[in-house]
Amino acid sequence: MPTINSFRDLLVWRKSVDLAVNCHHIAKRFPRDEQPALGHQVRKSSLSIPSNVAETRIGIVSEVEADTLIRDAAEIGRMLNGLVKSLERGR
Protein backbone atom coordinates (compact mmCIF):
# COMPACT_ATOMS: atom_id res chain seq x y z
CA MET A 1 0.00 0.00 0.00
CA PRO A 2 1.48 3.39 -0.97
CA THR A 3 2.44 5.84 1.77
CA ILE A 4 -0.10 8.59 2.37
CA ASN A 5 1.60 11.88 3.21
CA SER A 6 -1.33 14.15 2.50
CA PHE A 7 -5.04 14.04 1.71
CA ARG A 8 -3.95 14.77 -1.86
CA ASP A 9 -2.55 11.25 -2.01
CA LEU A 10 -5.97 9.71 -1.39
CA LEU A 11 -7.77 8.28 -4.41
CA VAL A 12 -11.09 9.46 -3.01
CA TRP A 13 -9.82 13.05 -2.92
CA ARG A 14 -8.56 12.89 -6.50
CA LYS A 15 -11.83 11.38 -7.74
CA SER A 16 -13.80 14.06 -5.88
CA VAL A 17 -11.77 16.75 -7.62
CA ASP A 18 -12.38 15.06 -10.98
CA LEU A 19 -16.12 15.00 -10.27
CA ALA A 20 -16.14 18.70 -9.37
CA VAL A 21 -14.19 19.54 -12.54
CA ASN A 22 -16.60 17.53 -14.70
CA CYS A 23 -19.57 19.29 -13.10
CA HIS A 24 -17.93 22.65 -13.74
CA HIS A 25 -17.40 21.84 -17.43
CA ILE A 26 -20.99 20.75 -17.87
CA ALA A 27 -22.33 23.80 -16.01
CA LYS A 28 -20.35 26.11 -18.31
CA ARG A 29 -22.43 24.79 -21.24
CA PHE A 30 -25.73 25.81 -19.64
CA PRO A 31 -27.65 28.52 -21.48
CA ARG A 32 -26.74 32.09 -20.52
CA ASP A 33 -30.03 32.67 -18.69
CA GLU A 34 -29.32 29.62 -16.48
CA GLN A 35 -25.76 30.67 -15.57
CA PRO A 36 -26.49 33.08 -12.68
CA ALA A 37 -28.57 30.60 -10.70
CA LEU A 38 -28.31 27.00 -11.87
CA GLY A 39 -24.81 27.23 -13.37
CA HIS A 40 -23.40 28.78 -10.21
CA GLN A 41 -25.17 26.26 -7.98
CA VAL A 42 -23.93 23.24 -9.91
CA ARG A 43 -20.37 24.51 -9.90
CA LYS A 44 -20.40 25.31 -6.19
CA SER A 45 -22.25 22.29 -4.91
CA SER A 46 -20.71 19.34 -6.70
CA LEU A 47 -20.55 17.58 -3.33
CA SER A 48 -24.32 17.17 -3.46
CA ILE A 49 -24.62 15.98 -7.04
CA PRO A 50 -27.87 13.98 -6.72
CA SER A 51 -29.80 17.07 -5.63
CA ASN A 52 -28.43 19.16 -8.44
CA VAL A 53 -28.93 16.53 -11.11
CA ALA A 54 -32.64 16.55 -10.28
CA GLU A 55 -32.77 20.27 -11.09
CA THR A 56 -31.05 19.72 -14.44
CA ARG A 57 -33.79 17.36 -15.64
CA ILE A 58 -35.29 20.29 -17.49
CA GLY A 59 -33.16 19.15 -20.40
CA ILE A 60 -29.87 20.98 -19.88
CA VAL A 61 -27.90 17.85 -18.98
CA SER A 62 -28.47 14.65 -20.88
CA GLU A 63 -29.64 11.55 -19.06
CA VAL A 64 -26.32 9.87 -19.87
CA GLU A 65 -24.35 12.75 -18.33
CA ALA A 66 -26.61 12.79 -15.25
CA ASP A 67 -26.22 9.02 -14.82
CA THR A 68 -22.44 9.35 -15.07
CA LEU A 69 -22.37 12.11 -12.45
CA ILE A 70 -24.61 10.11 -10.10
CA ARG A 71 -22.43 7.00 -10.50
CA ASP A 72 -19.29 9.07 -9.81
CA ALA A 73 -20.84 10.66 -6.72
CA ALA A 74 -22.00 7.26 -5.43
CA GLU A 75 -18.53 5.77 -5.93
CA ILE A 76 -16.94 8.66 -4.05
CA GLY A 77 -19.48 8.24 -1.24
CA ARG A 78 -18.61 4.56 -0.92
CA MET A 79 -14.91 5.40 -0.91
CA LEU A 80 -15.39 8.02 1.81
CA ASN A 81 -17.38 5.56 3.92
CA GLY A 82 -14.59 3.02 3.53
CA LEU A 83 -11.99 5.59 4.52
CA VAL A 84 -13.96 6.56 7.64
CA LYS A 85 -14.34 2.90 8.65
CA SER A 86 -10.62 2.31 8.08
CA LEU A 87 -9.70 5.29 10.23
CA GLU A 88 -12.10 4.16 12.96
CA ARG A 89 -10.50 0.70 13.03
CA GLY A 90 -7.09 2.32 13.45
CA ARG A 91 -8.05 4.02 16.72
N, C-alpha and C positions, 0 to 999 in steps of 0.2 A: 504494500500500500504506500503511495507516495506521501512524503512529508507535507503537512499542511502548516504553512507559516503565516498565512493570512486568509481572511474570508474570501479573497480573490482567487485562492487556489481551489475553492470548493466548486464542484461541477454544478451544484444547484444554484450557486450565485451566478456563474457564467450563463447558464440556461435562462435564468431570470432576466439578465441583461439582454440576452438575445430576444426574449419574448417582448420586452419593453421596446426594443429597437424595431421589431417587426410591427408592433402596434403603432408606433410613431410613423413609420413609412405608410401604412395603410391610412391612418388618419390624415396625412398630408394630401391624400387623393380625394378627400371629401369635398363636395361642392363648396364654393366660397361662402354661401349663406349658412352652411353648417359648421364652418371653422370656429367662430367665436365660442360657441357652446359645446357642441358634440365633439368637434375636433380637439379642442382643448381638454375636455374631460377624458377622452380616450387616451390621449398622450400622457396625461398626469395620473391616471388611475389604472395603469396596466397591471397593478397587483390584484385588481378585482375584475378581471376579464369577463367572467360569466355575466355579471350585471351589465357591463357595457355592451357586450355582444347582443344582449336582448334589445337594447336601444337601437342598434344598427340594423335591425331586421326590417327597417323601412326601405331596404334595398341598396344601401350604400356599400355594404360589405357582402360579398357573395357567401352563399351557404358553405362552400368549400373553405373559404378563408376563415369564416366563423368557426367551423368545425376544427380547423387546424389550431386556431388560437385557444379554443376550449381544451383540446387535447394537450397542448403545450402547458397551459395553466394547471391542468389536472396532474400532469407528470411532475411539475415543479412542486405542487402541493404534496404529492406522495414523497418526493425527495426530501422536502423540509420535515415532514413527519418522521421519516427515517432518521434524519440527522438529529432531531430532538430526542428520539428514543435512544439513539446511540450515545448522545451526551448524558442522558439520564442514567444509563447503565454504567457510565464511567465514574459516576459520583462515588 
